[in-house]
Amino acid sequence: MTVKVLDSSAEFITLNSHQANLLYSAMLGDSDPRISSCVECRSAVVATEPLSSVLDELSVMQVEETEIIQELIELVENAPTVHLYLWEENDCAHVLWRDPLASEWSSVTGEKRLHR
C-alpha cells in the first residue's frame, strides 16, 4: 500500500510499501512524531521537528533508500507549517479518528471519507 507524505500546500512524496514500512518502523518508540492519527490505519498528522530527527536517524541506517529519505528531509525543511500529513491510500473511513487535527488532515489531503 502506498503512503503520501504531504505538506499544507499539497506538495507531496509518494512512498511505496517498502519505503512506508521503513518510515513507520523508524517512528516507533519515543521518537514518534505522530500527534494525531487514525486508530484503524496509518494515516496521521506528524510534527515536522521530530520527523526531521527520525529521518536523520533513518538516513544513517538505510543507505539503500537515501534518495527518498533526502526528498522527505527537503519536504520537512520546506514545509510551510509545523505539520505534515501521512495518507495511507486505503478504504478506511477513519471512524474513530475524532480529535481536531483529523479535520485538518482531511482538509489538506482532500480525503472526504473522514467520519465526522
N, C-alpha and C positions, 0 to 999 in steps of 0.2 A: 504494500500500500504506500502511495506517495504522501509526502507531507510538504506543504508550502510554509515557508517562513516569510512573513510579510511585515512591512512597517506601516505606519499610519497613512503614508502617501501611496499605498498599494504597490510599492516596489517589492518584488518577491524573488525567492530562490526556491526551486522545487528539489526536494531530496527524494532519491529512490528509496526503496525499502531498507537496503543495507545501510545507506547513509543515515536515514532516520533512526534506525535501531542504534547505530553508534552514538548519535546525539542524545537520544533518550537514555541510553545506558550511562553516558557521561553525566547526565543531570541527576542521577540517583544520589541520595545521601544528603549531607549537609550543604552541598553547593547547589542545590536545586533552585533554579531561577524562576520556576513557575509560581505565580502569585494568584492565579485563578485558572481553574481547568475543569473540563468535563470529567465526571467520575466514571463514565462509561467508555470513553475513547481517549485519545492522546491529544486532542485539541486543547490549546491553552493560551493564556496571556503570560508572557515572561518579562521580567525586568532586564533591561539591557546590560546594566553593570555586572550583575552576577553571571549573566550569559556570556559576557566577554571573558570572564575568568574561566568558565567551563571550556570555552573554545580555545583559549590559550593552552590549557592543560591537554585538551584533545589534540591540538596541533603537534604536540611533542610525542604523544602516544600513537597516533595514527598517521604515519608518514605517507601511506598509500592514498589517503584522502586529503592531501594537503591543499589541492586546488579548491575543492568545495568548502573546506574549512576556512580558507583565506577569503572566499566570497562571502561567507557568513560573517566573518570578522569585519569586513568592509561594510556589510549591511548594518551591523550593530553600530559601528563608528559613525555612519552617516544617517542613522535613524533620526527623524525629526522630533521624536518623543522618547520618553523613558521606557516605553513598552514595545515589544514585538509580539507577533501573533503566530502561533503554530496551528495549522489547519490540516488535520489528517483527513484526507478525502475518503469518506465512508458514508454509510447510510444512517449514522447516529442522529437522533433528534435532540440530543443534549437535554433530555427531560429533567435531570436532576441538577443541572448547572444553573443556579439561580442567583448567584451573587452579582453585584452591579457591573463587574467587568465582563460578564457574559454578553451584555448588550453592546459594550464597546467592541468586543471581539466580533460579534455579529455585524456590526456596522462596517468595520474595516474589511472583513472577509467577504461581505455580501451574502453570507450564508443566512437563508431565511427559515431554515428548519428549526431554529432555536425555539424551544418551548418557553413561552413566557407566562 
